[in-house]
Amino acid sequence: MWKRGFSSSARARRALTEKKWDALVVGGGHNGLTAAAYLARGGLSVAVLERRHLIGGAAVTEEVIPGFKFSRCSYLLSLLRPSIVRELDLVRHGLKLLKPIASSFTPCLDGRYLLLGVNDEHDYLELSKFSKMDADAYPRYENQLHKFCEFMDFILDSRTPGNLHGGSSFNNQLRDKWQKSVFWASCLRHALSLGQKDMVEFVDILLSPTSKVLNKWFEFITFALLVIVKETKILVTNRGNMQSDVLKATLAVDAIIGSMVSIHTSGSGYVLLHHVMGETDGDRNIWSHVEGGMGSISLAISNAAKEAGVHIVTDAEVSQLMIEDSGIVNGVLLADGTQVYSLVVLSNATPYKTFMEFIPRGILPDDFLCAIKNSDYSSGTTKINVAVDRLPQFQCCRLSHPEVGPQHTATIRIGCESMENIDSACQDAWNGIPSRRPVMEMTIPSSLDETISPPGKHVVSLFTQYTPYKPSDGSWEDAAYRESYAHRCFDIIEEYAPGFRSSVIGYDMLTPPDLEREFGLTGGNIFHGAMGLDSLFLLRPVKGWSNYRTPVRGLYMCGSGSHPGGGVMGAPGRNAALSVLQDVNRSFR
């Protein structure tokens, strides 16, 4: 199913060498496919080279266990830019989104739960169970973030005004200054539309720890020591208001996804914003399932690319870029020795893999290599895809029944009842060990999609944190060590949904080294590099090279390691393609 429309056949590989391509795209992930589609629509001859046996990169569907189709890495869709969906006509090419009935479900061990996203009235009633004050504040919080998202839309869809490098003609310098002036004028206009008060709030979110942002909006928990003297024994107990922490912890999870940062880390507030600025059919912060799994996104984009004339080849691993003595790229060398020539090359690989592995030594400036080498590629993520013979039933939820309920369609937060739970999980990883009580996002895509599992059975996705790349108490290469972590996660779920462990048919587990080895994600980082403030916008992937161009003439970056960053967004691919088209058109004038 997932190989339809692309080929690793001998004929397809021969076609690679029959001409010099205008553009080669290294990596058939969603960003690479997006870039290819736009380049071909712009009139270029384009070939995509994918190392694995199927396209999609981290946006892929695979039948690891017979009958169960897993979205092995990415698992929900919201960030894909509406402009890409519209311009590439992805709905016509097969993209079908399945909106959840509820957006978020957080079960609690004390018998309570928080179910959000059914509708505004329901949200208010749910939050009032914990805090009337928070129920009143929550709509204002969402409105504020949505207002900031409108400003971010401009940033996401814009190419950054990067620096000019090397010798440039007077006309190119003049054109560059004009384009930068237009960008910054537009940026200023969007900032002025927010107003000074909201702009200050926006900057505060960007720079602040997530805990500070949420404590400002919602009830801040303070603890009082109660000392009781009884029969000469002094008893000290903590007494505090734990009611509202469930909401804050539920929201805080968005700020730590895919990272090794704490909710108390400065700048983590941006990642909180990054994960709420998506949309589905115009509705903000709706994370939808995709019919057929996340591979359907890549398939739809590839269909649009093929319609535009893109040639896609799988099992085509690139080992090195071919660079002329003049310093200009002129193609790639495949692992089997095949040489494929092109005018330009776009890399959808991570910045580390592109510059440290694909490019021969002595080509790149030392300061640039140093910046790439010292970028943060750390990851705390382990993905576990589980096949189960029945739906999990959460004992806290009175809505529980054998059929699908709103909670099953939502993003389910396990182990997220308090900010302290999240912080403790992070501290374990900082101390070198996998979290003793991992923070988990559980989704059950088969609750809405009947195409990915046998009747009556289900697919469960577990996005777990935190797991160090090299744990100090064992190795991910040790089967027993791996199994112990998976069972730890299952045991915790069992506390909330009795019977879960016995429902497990089998599972597929991807630790940070697995993500690196199988999907090319350096360090296992799902964003192709950390999303800290020191590696965003004009600083992504490194300072001075944020506009998709690189120190090698004719080589461009089009993956999540470039602006505006990670997630199934497509913006890096689209923006990079527009930069290439601009340069190619300019060179022929």
Order of alpha helices (4+ residues) and beta strands (2+ residues): alpha-beta-alpha-beta-beta-beta-alpha-beta-beta-beta-alpha-alpha-alpha-alpha-alpha-beta-beta-alpha-alpha-beta-beta-beta-alpha-beta-beta-beta-beta-alpha-beta-alpha-beta-alpha-beta-beta-alpha-alpha-beta-alpha-beta-alpha
